[in-house]
Amino acid sequence: MRCPKCLLCLSALLTLLGLKVYIEWTSESRLSKAYPSPRGTPPGPTPANLEPTLPANLSTRLGQTVPLPFAYWNQQQWRLGSLPSGDSTETGGCQAWGAAAATEIPDFASYPKDLHRFLLSAACRSFPQWLPGGGGGQVSSCSDIDVPYLLLAVKSEPGRFAERQAVRETWGSPAPGIRLLFLLGSPVGEAGPDLDSLVAWESRRYSDLLLWDFLDVPFNQTLKDLLLLAWLGRHCPTVSFVLQAQDDAFVHTPALLAHLRALPPASAQSLYLGEVFTQAMPLRKPGGPFYVPESFFEGGYPAYASGGGYVIAGHLAPWLLRAAARVAPFPFEDVYTGLCIQALGLVPQAHPGFLTAWPADRTADHCAFRNLLLVRPLGPQASIRLWKQLQDPRLQC
């Protein structure tokens, strides 16, 4: 009789143990949904968001629910089917879309000048490439050379030659599987020196400048993202990964390549990787560079990777372009990318090796950098010095 009793006790014990594990698992699941992941830790993709989707109605996915805020962006996103294509000034064209914004926003006249200009042309996203006079400087398609594993797409401005040259001589220097391109607007600006001839020479010398004929100002950074995505579709559709970074970033390229190559294939297909902000809010103080009027946008920002530098899978490029046609324009390019990623039903992946607010008083040496993938900002001379240290096999920490 003792053996059956022992078996009965063992069975009961195993049942209780299984029930305890189940209760703890469901409790943890509820907590993870109630409290979003803190900044600097990966949200962790689930099977449901490994592949992008773009539903017919984006309102719920973007958090636009009834009762709807009265802010202009929120109202626009609720009503938006798709943005006008091309640069037509006819009814429904991109200029008309901007004119409607000026009419419908009650305190539009009080907006800062840069935000004025952004909203008036925010729907205009089709610009020709700027080509230097005298020929040359054409950027070749990936099909004309080896298709890169990692495309380094660096946002710059016409006058920042020293920063571009530092990138060419350091983390953007030629290496197997890597290609470097710089994204710029027109060298013909509103004020300052005429950089036309200098940029034309640089373009012919290096053939790595993707230039478009639009004004290169901070609120037009989103144009560089969107025009790059369109360029990828035509000239480099099979690239595996794209790093989008500012020209004052420093990238530990070998470490970044090692991280990307170690990713599981499923998560690599929908990668959006960087320093992730999960609970950012608009700044309401007038006069600041990131000021957002309450009449323009209400609510919190989506989870997004800092625009100082992040990586996307090449597979996402056409999806992001489609999403951008149906997400109302927003002045900050990294927040806008986060909105488009959210529209696709994806989440960013955070990596502690991305630091886009590198302290000015912190030493940038190879020991401090050994576990990092990207830091910003770093000046040209500091970048060159750090790169030389990282290439020296004799140095030890």
Secondary structure, 3 states (H helix, E strand, C coil): CHHHHHHHHHHHHHHHHHHHHHHHHHHHHHHHHHCCCCCCCCCCCCHHHCCCCCCCCCCCCCCCCCCCCCCHHHHHHHHCCCCCCCCCCCCCCHHHHHHHHHHHCCCHHHCCHHHHHHHHHCCCCCCCECCCCCCCCCCCCHHHCCCCCEEEEEECCCCCHHHHHHHHHCCCCCCCCEEEEEEEEECCCCCCCCCHHHHHHHHHHHCCEEEEEEECCHHHHHHHHHHHHHHHHHHCCCCCEEEEEECCCEECHHHHHHHHHCCCHHHHCCCEEEEEECCCCCECCCCCCCECCCCCCCCCCCCEEEEEEEEEEHHHHHHHHHHHCCCCCCCCHHHHHHHHHHHCCCCCEECCCEECCCCCCCCCCHHHHCCCCEECCCCHHHHHHHHHHHHCCCCCC
